[in-house]
């Protein structure tokens, strides 16, 4: 008998196994969902070079609020005070013989002596050049020279004047200055050399540790007395005037306009010796009240100067008592400088005293101390 077919039966899972199977399937499904949600962002982050592990986790359960902070209100800065205008200190009266002055400014304060000496030196070195005369001024200068010569009886070119040139000599001076009421004392020297044809003059005012001021004049001795060729003025730097007689002009190294060269013209140093030579050549002719006009050339411009002959005086100077003839040059205007010169007959009418007074009252008094051979 054939074997009987046994009915097919399906095994029934036990309850414990069914629960485990269901849990496993559920875990796999959740894992698949997590991979879809997070796998792609992780892959993109890795491709862009970022470290997924360092990606911050944002807790969105908190709300955010933006707070605007107002910038602190700063007080407006106070306006800067306007700079005070630069005021040039007043120049002391001449440690530079017979130089024209510029307006001075008054001060209510009295400086210390050391400050005064320094200010005096600085102001001497920083005096701005005077405004050169215009063409109209040049014409007036020539006309004034001619008018003065006619009025005083002196020939315009002084061709009839006899000149007695002093012999070569060296004069020493004390230079006493009153600057804003404070006395200062320096030393000076005038060196005069001549050989009968040419001359060389040099005036130096020594200021000790502060330096010196030097003027020089070189030229010839001719029919008009001294005939300068070159005049120089040196402080911090040197400026000069050149007398070009063939062209009839004076040329300045400071590049200021040329000036006409008149007969008998002098520079601001040679004028001292020119006066000595004129008076020495005819002393009886120069009576009190007589006027002596001449052209005076400075380092940057030309001026017309007129000296008035005064009386004879006996001076008591550091070098001793001296007989002298006084000449004076008045101030050209209320700001200009007044000059007084005393010439000594016993010294060839060389200047033994030069006194310069500024408009503000400052004084420079250059007094003879000794005479030496050059």
C-alpha positions in Angstrom: 0.0 0.0 0.0 1.5 3.2 -1.0 2.5 5.4 1.7 -0.2 7.8 2.6 0.4 11.3 1.9 0.7 13.3 5.0 -1.2 16.5 5.0 1.0 19.6 4.6 1.1 21.6 7.7 2.6 25.1 8.3 4.7 25.7 11.3 3.3 28.3 13.5 5.8 30.8 15.0 5.9 31.2 18.6 4.8 34.5 20.1 8.4 35.4 21.3 9.9 35.0 18.0 7.2 37.1 16.2 7.8 40.0 18.5 11.6 39.9 17.9 11.1 39.7 14.1 8.7 42.6 14.1 11.1 44.8 16.2 14.0 43.9 13.8 12.0 44.9 10.8 10.9 48.1 12.4 14.6 49.0 13.2 15.7 48.3 9.7 12.9 50.6 8.3 13.9 53.4 10.7 17.5 53.0 9.8 16.7 53.2 6.1 14.7 56.4 6.7 17.5 58.0 8.8 20.0 57.2 6.0 17.9 59.0 3.4 17.4 62.0 5.6 21.0 62.4 6.9 23.2 60.5 4.5 23.0 63.0 1.6 23.8 66.1 3.7 26.8 64.3 5.2 28.1 63.4 1.8 27.7 66.9 0.6 29.5 68.3 3.6 32.3 65.9 3.1 32.6 66.8 -0.6 32.8 70.6 0.3 35.7 69.9 2.7 33.8 70.5 5.9 34.0 68.3 9.0 30.5 67.0 9.7 31.6 66.3 13.3 32.2 70.1 13.8 28.8 71.1 12.3 27.1 73.0 15.1 23.7 71.8 16.3 21.1 74.5 16.4 18.5 74.1 19.0 15.4 75.6 17.4 13.4 75.4 20.5 14.7 78.9 21.5 13.5 82.1 19.9 15.9 84.9 19.1 15.5 88.6 19.4 17.7 91.3 17.8 18.7 94.2 20.1 19.9 97.4 18.5 22.5 99.3 20.5 22.6 103.1 20.0 26.1 104.5 19.4 27.2 106.7 22.3 26.9 110.4 21.6 30.3 112.0 21.6 30.7 115.7 22.4 31.7 117.8 19.4 35.4 118.7 19.6 36.2 122.3 20.5 37.3 124.3 17.5 41.1 124.7 17.4 42.2 128.3 18.2 43.3 130.4 15.3 47.2 130.6 15.1 48.5 133.9 16.4 50.1 136.0 13.6 53.8 135.8 13.6 55.4 139.0 14.8 59.0 139.6 14.0 60.9 140.7 17.1 62.2 144.3 16.9 65.7 144.7 15.5 68.2 146.3 17.9 69.8 149.5 16.9 72.7 148.9 14.6 75.3 146.5 15.1 75.5 147.3 11.4 76.8 150.8 10.6 74.4 153.2 9.0 71.9 150.6 7.7 68.4 151.6 7.1 65.9 150.2 9.6 62.4 148.7 9.4 59.4 149.4 11.7 59.8 148.0 15.2 57.0 146.6 17.3 56.6 147.6 21.0 56.4 145.0 23.8 55.1 145.3 27.3 57.4 142.5 28.6 61.1 142.9 29.4 63.1 139.9 28.2 66.0 138.4 30.1 69.5 139.5 29.0 70.4 136.2 27.4 67.1 136.1 25.6 67.6 139.7 24.5 71.1 139.0 23.0 69.7 136.0 21.1 66.7 138.0 19.9 69.0 140.8 18.8 71.1 138.4 16.7 68.1 136.6 15.3 66.4 139.8 14.3 69.5 141.1 12.7 69.8 138.0 10.5 66.0 137.9 9.7 65.5 141.5 8.7 63.5 141.3 5.4 65.0 143.1 2.4 63.6 146.6 1.8 61.4 147.1 -1.2 63.5 148.1 -4.1 62.7 151.5 -5.6 60.5 151.6 -8.7 61.5 153.4 -11.8 59.6 156.5 -10.5 61.6 156.3 -7.3 64.8 156.1 -9.3 63.9 159.3 -11.1 63.1 161.0 -7.8 66.4 159.8 -6.3 68.4 161.4 -9.1 66.3 164.6 -9.0 66.8 164.8 -5.2 70.5 164.4 -5.5 70.7 167.1 -8.1 68.5 169.5 -6.2 70.4 169.0 -2.9 73.7 169.6 -4.7 72.5 172.9 -6.2 71.0 174.1 -3.0 74.1 173.4 -1.0 76.6 174.7 -3.6 78.2 171.3 -4.1 78.6 170.2 -7.7 76.4 167.2 -8.5 79.4 165.0 -9.5 81.6 166.7 -6.8 84.3 167.1 -9.4 85.6 170.3 -7.8 85.9 168.6 -4.4 89.4 168.0 -3.0 89.8 164.6 -1.3 92.3 163.8 1.4 92.1 160.0 1.8 93.0 158.7 5.3 96.1 156.5 5.6 95.6 152.8 6.3 94.5 152.2 9.8 92.6 149.8 12.2 90.2 151.3 14.7 88.8 149.4 17.6 85.3 150.2 19.1 83.1 149.4 22.0 79.5 148.8 20.7 77.0 149.7 23.5 73.4 148.8 22.7 70.2 149.7 24.6 67.7 147.1 23.5 64.3 147.6 25.2 66.0 149.3 28.1 68.5 146.5 28.6 72.2 147.4 28.1 74.4 145.1 26.0 78.1 145.5 25.0 79.9 144.1 22.0 83.1 144.9 20.2 83.7 146.3 16.7 86.5 147.0 14.3 87.0 149.1 11.2 89.9 148.2 8.9 90.8 150.7 6.2 93.5 149.9 3.6 94.5 152.0 0.6 97.5 152.2 -1.7 96.8 155.5 -3.4 94.8 153.8 -6.3 92.6 151.2 -4.7 91.0 150.7 -1.3 89.7 147.9 0.9 87.4 148.5 3.9 86.0 146.1 6.4 83.6 146.7 9.4 83.0 143.8 11.8 80.7 143.7 14.9 81.5 140.7 17.0 78.7 139.2 19.0 80.7 136.6 20.9 79.1 133.2 20.8 76.3 134.6 18.7 78.6 135.2 15.7 79.3 138.5 13.9 78.1 141.0 11.3 80.5 141.9 8.6 80.4 144.5 5.8 83.1 145.0 3.2 83.7 147.5 0.4 86.3 147.4 -2.3 87.0 149.8 -5.1 89.2 152.6 -6.5 90.3 156.1 -5.5 89.2 158.4 -8.2 88.0 161.9 -9.2 84.8 161.4 -7.2 86.6 160.2 -4.1 85.9 156.6 -3.3 84.5 154.6 -6.3 83.1 151.3 -5.0 83.2 148.2 -7.1 81.7 145.7 -4.8 79.9 146.0 -1.5 78.9 143.0 0.6 76.9 142.4 3.8 77.2 139.1 5.6 75.2 137.7 8.5 74.0 134.2 8.1 74.6 134.5 4.4 76.2 137.1 2.1 74.5 139.5 -0.2 76.3 141.9 -2.4 76.0 144.9 -4.7 78.1 145.3 -7.9 78.8 148.7 -9.3 78.9 148.4 -13.1 80.2 151.8 -14.1 80.4 151.0 -17.8 76.7 150.4 -17.8 75.8 153.0 -15.3 73.9 150.6 -13.0 74.2 148.8 -9.7 73.4 145.0 -9.8 72.4 143.2 -6.7 73.1 139.5 -6.0 69.7 139.2 -4.2 68.1 139.5 -7.7 66.4 142.7 -6.8 65.9 145.3 -9.6 69.0 147.2 -10.8 69.5 150.7 -9.6 70.9 153.7 -11.5 74.5 154.5 -10.6 74.9 158.3 -10.0 78.2 160.2 -9.8 79.7 160.1 -6.4 77.6 157.1 -5.3 78.8 155.3 -2.2 77.8 152.1 -0.4 76.7 151.9 3.2 80.3 151.4 4.4 82.4 153.5 2.0 80.2 156.5 2.9 82.1 156.8 6.2 85.5 157.1 4.5 84.0 159.3 1.7 82.8 161.8 4.3 86.2 161.7 6.0 88.0 162.3 2.7 85.7 165.2 1.7 86.0 167.0 5.1 89.7 166.3 5.3 90.3 167.8 1.8 88.6 171.2 2.7 87.8 171.3 6.4 87.0 175.1 6.4 84.4 174.6 3.7 82.1 172.4 5.8 80.5 174.9 8.1 77.6 174.2 10.5 74.3 173.7 8.7 75.8 172.7 5.4 74.1 169.6 3.8 76.0 166.8 2.0 73.7 164.7 -0.3 74.8 161.4 -1.9 73.5 158.2 -3.2 73.9 155.3 -0.7 73.8 151.7 -2.0 72.8 148.9 0.3 73.0 145.1 -0.3 69.5 145.1 -2.0 68.6 148.6 -3.0 69.7 152.3 -3.3 68.7 155.3 -1.3 69.3 159.0 -1.2 71.0 160.2 2.0 71.7 163.7 3.2 74.1 164.6 6.0 74.0 167.9 7.8 77.2 169.3 9.3 77.0 170.1 13.0 79.4 171.8 15.4 82.7 170.8 16.8 82.7 168.8 20.0 85.1 167.3 22.5 84.1 163.7 23.2 85.1 161.5 26.2 85.4 158.1 24.7 86.8 154.7 26.1 90.0 155.6 24.2 90.2 159.1 25.8 89.2 162.7 25.0 88.9 163.4 21.2 88.2 166.6 19.2 85.5 165.9 16.6 83.2 167.3 14.0 79.6 166.1 14.1 77.5 165.1 11.1 73.9 163.8 11.3 71.4 162.1 9.1 67.7 162.6 10.0 65.2 159.8 9.9 63.5 159.6 6.5 60.1 158.8 8.1 58.6 157.9 11.4 59.8 154.3 11.3 63.3 155.1 10.0 66.7 155.2 11.7 68.5 158.4 12.7 72.3 158.5 12.4 75.0 160.6 14.0 78.7 160.5 13.2 81.7 162.2 14.8 84.9 162.6 12.7 88.2 163.2 14.4 90.6 165.7 12.7 93.6 164.2 14.5 92.9 160.8 13.0 92.4 161.9 9.4 88.7 162.5 10.1 88.0 158.8 10.6 84.8 158.1 12.5 85.4 157.8 16.2 81.8 157.6 17.2 78.7 156.3 15.3 75.4 156.5 17.1 72.2 155.1 15.6 68.8 155.6 17.1 65.8 153.5 16.1 62.2 154.8 15.9 61.3 152.7 19.0 64.1 154.3 21.1 66.7 151.4 20.8 70.2 152.8 20.5 73.5 151.5 19.2 76.6 153.6 20.2 79.9 152.7 18.6 82.7 154.4 20.5 86.4 154.5 19.7 88.8 152.5 22.0 92.1 152.4 20.2 94.0 152.9 17.0 96.3 150.3 15.6 98.5 149.7 12.5 96.8 147.4 10.0 
